[in-house]
């Protein structure tokens, strides 16, 4: 259980840190967010034919982006939770 709590704490601190970084340079952050949103709502080139194939491809993109975001937040948060 303590490892789970540390992970949750790292994710929370990392998300707060990344949010603060985004507030420091709003113009850069907006362009980054818009490009990420465009990527989330575009159809992948390797999507299979049919509704099911396209839905699976979009779901894969969303899962990948979500995992990347979580890893980024966790890495940023671990800077604050490391024992020194």
Secondary structure, DSSP 8 states (H G I E B T S, - for coil): -HHHHHHHHHHHHHHHHHHHHHHHTHHHHHHHHHHHHHHHTS--TT--SHHHHHHHHHHHHHHHHHHHHHHHHHHHHHHHHS--
